[in-house]
């Protein structure tokens, strides 16, 4: 199974976000846009694993004392990672950073990477472009304001099922966070 731990956006926020990026999608129809039902914020990607029950138990043990927190959108941006990736950023939130670090430290034993976790939601992927096109897109994205916010009351372990068209994300386990 191909597994990842993520925050699933509430339906209302998925609809709001989709409405706010409609004009952008029309301007860039050649991009491979993520469908609203697949909007999520990945906390940790496990990859191909067979020890699902062990992973669920370990995540439960790590998250038992994690509290509910809020996420507030910031802006759109783009980075290059084999392809152009357009994404939505969020305001810094210590609790999600601590949660992500706890998971990473317990599942990524061999990594010396001190790379900081930055919550983001991938919106689209497209083939690499010229520097000029990249900077034009970056400028355009910086002018778009996205306004979504929501409480994170639970996180999910998803299975990613790859298909010819779009991946299918299936919830395998739910981990409720503590309400203050």
Sine and cosine of phi, psi and omega as CSV:
sin_phi,cos_phi,sin_psi,cos_psi,sin_omega,cos_omega
0.00,0.00,0.64,-0.76,0.06,-1.00
-1.00,-0.07,0.92,-0.38,-0.17,-0.99
-0.89,-0.46,0.52,-0.86,0.17,-0.99
-0.48,-0.88,0.49,-0.87,0.05,-1.00
-0.99,-0.16,0.74,-0.67,-0.09,-1.00
-0.44,-0.90,0.24,-0.97,0.13,-0.99
-0.99,-0.17,0.80,-0.60,0.06,-1.00
-0.99,-0.12,0.80,-0.60,0.00,-1.00
-0.93,0.37,0.56,-0.83,0.11,-0.99
-0.88,0.48,0.52,-0.85,-0.04,-1.00
-0.79,0.61,-0.70,0.71,-0.03,-1.00
-0.85,0.52,-0.64,0.77,-0.02,-1.00
-0.96,0.26,-0.53,0.85,0.08,-1.00
-0.89,0.46,-0.70,0.72,0.00,-1.00
-0.91,0.42,-0.70,0.72,0.02,-1.00
-0.87,0.50,-0.72,0.69,0.00,-1.00
-0.89,0.45,-0.71,0.70,0.00,-1.00
-0.85,0.53,-0.68,0.74,0.03,-1.00
-0.89,0.46,-0.64,0.77,-0.08,-1.00
-0.96,0.28,-0.31,0.95,0.01,-1.00
-0.95,-0.31,0.09,1.00,-0.03,-1.00
-0.83,0.56,-0.73,0.68,-0.02,-1.00
-0.89,0.46,-0.65,0.76,0.02,-1.00
-0.89,0.45,-0.66,0.75,0.02,-1.00
-0.89,0.46,-0.59,0.81,0.03,-1.00
-0.93,0.36,-0.56,0.83,0.01,-1.00
-0.96,0.27,-0.43,0.90,-0.04,-1.00
-0.79,-0.62,0.89,0.46,-0.03,-1.00
-0.92,0.40,-0.32,0.95,0.00,-1.00
-0.97,0.25,-0.23,0.97,0.03,-1.00
-0.95,0.32,0.45,-0.90,0.10,-0.99
-1.00,-0.05,0.99,-0.10,-0.10,-0.99
-0.99,0.14,0.66,-0.76,0.08,-1.00
-0.96,0.29,0.70,-0.71,0.02,-1.00
-0.97,0.25,0.53,-0.85,-0.06,-1.00
-0.81,0.58,-0.58,0.81,0.00,-1.00
-0.91,0.41,-0.31,0.95,0.03,-1.00
-0.99,-0.16,0.09,1.00,0.05,-1.00
-0.89,0.45,0.82,-0.57,0.03,-1.00
-0.35,-0.94,0.23,-0.97,0.08,-1.00
-0.88,-0.47,0.93,-0.37,-0.03,-1.00
-0.96,0.27,0.77,-0.64,0.07,-1.00
-1.00,-0.08,-0.66,0.75,-0.01,-1.00
-0.38,-0.92,0.73,-0.68,0.04,-1.00
-0.98,-0.20,0.88,-0.47,-0.02,-1.00
-1.00,0.08,-0.46,0.89,-0.07,-1.00
0.99,0.12,-0.38,-0.93,-0.04,-1.00
-0.97,0.24,0.89,-0.46,-0.05,-1.00
-0.66,-0.75,0.46,-0.89,0.06,-1.00
-0.90,-0.44,-0.17,0.99,-0.08,-1.00
-0.99,-0.11,0.78,0.63,-0.10,-0.99
-0.83,0.55,-0.74,0.68,-0.04,-1.00
-0.88,0.47,-0.64,0.76,0.03,-1.00
-0.90,0.44,-0.66,0.75,0.02,-1.00
-0.90,0.44,-0.71,0.70,0.01,-1.00
-0.86,0.51,-0.71,0.70,0.00,-1.00
-0.88,0.47,-0.71,0.70,-0.03,-1.00
-0.90,0.43,-0.67,0.74,0.03,-1.00
-0.89,0.45,-0.69,0.72,0.03,-1.00
-0.84,0.55,-0.71,0.71,0.00,-1.00
-0.90,0.44,-0.60,0.80,-0.04,-1.00
-0.97,0.22,-0.49,0.87,-0.11,-0.99
-0.98,-0.20,0.06,1.00,-0.11,-0.99
-0.85,0.53,-0.48,0.88,-0.06,-1.00
-0.94,-0.35,0.21,0.98,0.00,-1.00
-0.98,0.18,0.70,-0.72,-0.04,-1.00
-0.99,-0.11,0.39,-0.92,0.10,-0.99
-0.86,0.50,0.58,-0.81,0.07,-1.00
-0.59,-0.81,0.19,-0.98,0.00,-1.00
-0.94,-0.34,0.53,-0.85,0.14,-0.99
-0.87,-0.49,0.68,-0.74,0.00,-1.00
-0.82,-0.58,0.79,-0.61,-0.02,-1.00
-0.93,0.38,0.47,-0.88,0.05,-1.00
-0.92,-0.40,-0.97,0.25,-0.07,-1.00
-0.41,-0.91,0.08,-1.00,0.06,-1.00
-0.99,-0.12,0.51,-0.86,0.04,-1.00
-0.45,-0.90,0.00,-1.00,-0.02,-1.00
-0.59,-0.81,0.58,-0.81,0.15,-0.99
-0.69,-0.73,0.27,-0.96,0.01,-1.00
-0.95,-0.30,0.83,-0.56,0.08,-1.00
-0.54,-0.84,1.00,0.09,-0.15,-0.99
0.92,0.38,-0.59,0.81,0.06,-1.00
-0.71,-0.70,0.14,-0.99,0.16,-0.99
-0.99,0.16,0.76,-0.65,0.02,-1.00
-0.86,-0.51,0.89,-0.46,0.06,-1.00
-1.00,-0.07,0.74,-0.67,-0.09,-1.00
-0.56,-0.83,0.28,-0.96,0.05,-1.00
-0.96,-0.28,0.75,-0.66,0.04,-1.00
-0.99,-0.15,0.26,-0.97,-0.01,-1.00
-0.76,-0.65,0.40,-0.92,0.07,-1.00
-0.87,0.49,0.49,-0.87,0.00,-1.00
-0.89,0.46,0.70,-0.71,0.01,-1.00
-0.65,-0.76,0.92,-0.39,-0.08,-1.00
-0.86,0.52,-0.59,0.80,-0.07,-1.00
-0.91,0.42,-0.61,0.80,0.03,-1.00
-0.95,0.31,-0.56,0.83,0.03,-1.00
-0.91,0.42,-0.67,0.74,0.03,-1.00
-0.91,0.41,-0.66,0.75,0.02,-1.00
-0.88,0.47,-0.74,0.67,-0.01,-1.00
-0.90,0.45,-0.65,0.76,0.00,-1.00
-0.92,0.40,-0.65,0.76,0.02,-1.00
-0.87,0.49,-0.69,0.72,0.01,-1.00
-0.91,0.42,-0.76,0.65,-0.03,-1.00
-0.85,0.53,-0.73,0.68,-0.03,-1.00
-0.90,0.45,-0.47,0.88,-0.03,-1.00
-1.00,-0.05,-0.30,0.95,-0.01,-1.00
-0.91,-0.41,-0.21,0.98,-0.09,-1.00
-0.87,-0.49,0.83,0.56,-0.12,-0.99
-0.83,0.56,-0.58,0.82,-0.11,-0.99
-1.00,0.04,-0.09,1.00,-0.07,-1.00
-1.00,0.07,0.74,-0.67,0.10,-0.99
-0.99,-0.16,0.10,1.00,-0.06,-1.00
-0.91,0.42,0.81,-0.59,0.08,-1.00
-0.98,-0.20,0.32,0.95,-0.02,-1.00
-0.84,0.54,0.81,-0.59,-0.05,-1.00
-0.96,0.27,0.64,-0.77,0.05,-1.00
-0.97,0.25,0.80,-0.60,0.04,-1.00
-0.83,-0.55,0.94,-0.34,-0.02,-1.00
-0.90,0.43,0.76,-0.65,0.04,-1.00
-0.46,-0.89,0.37,-0.93,-0.01,-1.00
-0.85,-0.53,0.91,-0.42,0.01,-1.00
-0.94,0.34,0.77,-0.64,0.00,-1.00
-0.96,-0.29,-0.58,0.82,-0.06,-1.00
-0.37,-0.93,0.40,-0.92,0.12,-0.99
-0.77,-0.64,0.54,-0.84,0.07,-1.00
-0.46,-0.89,0.25,-0.97,-0.01,-1.00
-0.92,0.39,0.41,-0.91,0.00,-1.00
-0.85,0.53,0.52,-0.85,-0.01,-1.00
-0.83,-0.55,-0.04,-1.00,0.06,-1.00
-0.95,0.32,0.29,-0.96,0.04,-1.00
-0.85,0.52,-0.64,0.77,-0.01,-1.00
-0.88,0.47,-0.71,0.70,0.02,-1.00
-0.91,0.42,-0.64,0.77,0.02,-1.00
-0.86,0.52,-0.77,0.64,-0.04,-1.00
-0.94,0.35,-0.53,0.85,0.08,-1.00
-0.91,0.42,-0.70,0.72,0.03,-1.00
-0.90,0.44,-0.71,0.70,0.00,-1.00
-0.84,0.54,-0.70,0.72,0.03,-1.00
-0.89,0.47,-0.73,0.69,-0.01,-1.00
-0.87,0.49,-0.71,0.70,-0.02,-1.00
-0.90,0.44,-0.59,0.81,-0.04,-1.00
-0.91,0.42,-0.32,0.95,-0.03,-1.00
-1.00,-0.04,-0.18,0.98,-0.04,-1.00
-1.00,-0.02,0.78,-0.63,0.04,-1.00
-0.98,-0.20,0.81,-0.59,0.05,-1.00
-0.93,-0.38,0.75,-0.67,-0.06,-1.00
-0.80,-0.60,1.00,-0.06,0.15,-0.99
-0.71,-0.70,0.47,-0.88,0.09,-1.00
-0.40,-0.92,0.47,-0.88,-0.05,-1.00
-0.23,-0.97,0.45,-0.89,0.10,-0.99
-0.98,0.18,0.62,-0.79,0.10,-0.99
-0.98,-0.19,0.97,-0.25,-0.06,-1.00
-0.97,-0.24,-0.23,0.97,0.01,-1.00
-0.38,-0.92,0.41,-0.91,0.11,-0.99
-0.83,-0.56,0.34,-0.94,-0.14,-0.99
-0.77,-0.64,0.56,-0.83,0.20,-0.98
-1.00,-0.09,0.85,-0.52,-0.02,-1.00
-0.94,-0.33,0.51,-0.86,0.24,-0.97
-0.98,-0.20,0.73,-0.68,0.04,-1.00
-0.98,-0.20,0.90,-0.43,0.00,-1.00
-0.96,-0.26,0.92,-0.40,-0.04,-1.00
-0.99,0.13,0.74,-0.67,0.04,-1.00
-0.82,-0.57,0.07,-1.00,0.02,-1.00
-0.89,0.45,-0.55,0.83,-0.09,-1.00
-0.99,-0.11,-0.97,0.23,-0.05,-1.00
-0.78,-0.63,0.48,-0.88,0.07,-1.00
-0.94,0.35,0.46,-0.89,0.08,-1.00
-0.93,-0.36,0.77,-0.64,0.01,-1.00
-0.95,-0.31,0.85,-0.52,-0.05,-1.00
-0.90,-0.43,0.81,-0.59,0.01,-1.00
-0.95,0.30,0.82,-0.57,-0.01,-1.00
-0.98,-0.17,-0.61,0.79,-0.02,-1.00
-0.48,-0.88,0.49,-0.87,0.02,-1.00
-0.88,-0.47,0.70,-0.72,0.03,-1.00
-0.84,-0.54,0.95,-0.32,-0.02,-1.00
-0.98,0.21,0.64,-0.77,0.05,-1.00
-0.99,-0.10,0.40,-0.91,-0.04,-1.00
-0.96,0.29,0.69,-0.73,0.10,-1.00
-1.00,0.01,0.75,-0.67,-0.03,-1.00
-0.90,0.44,0.00,0.00,0.00,0.00
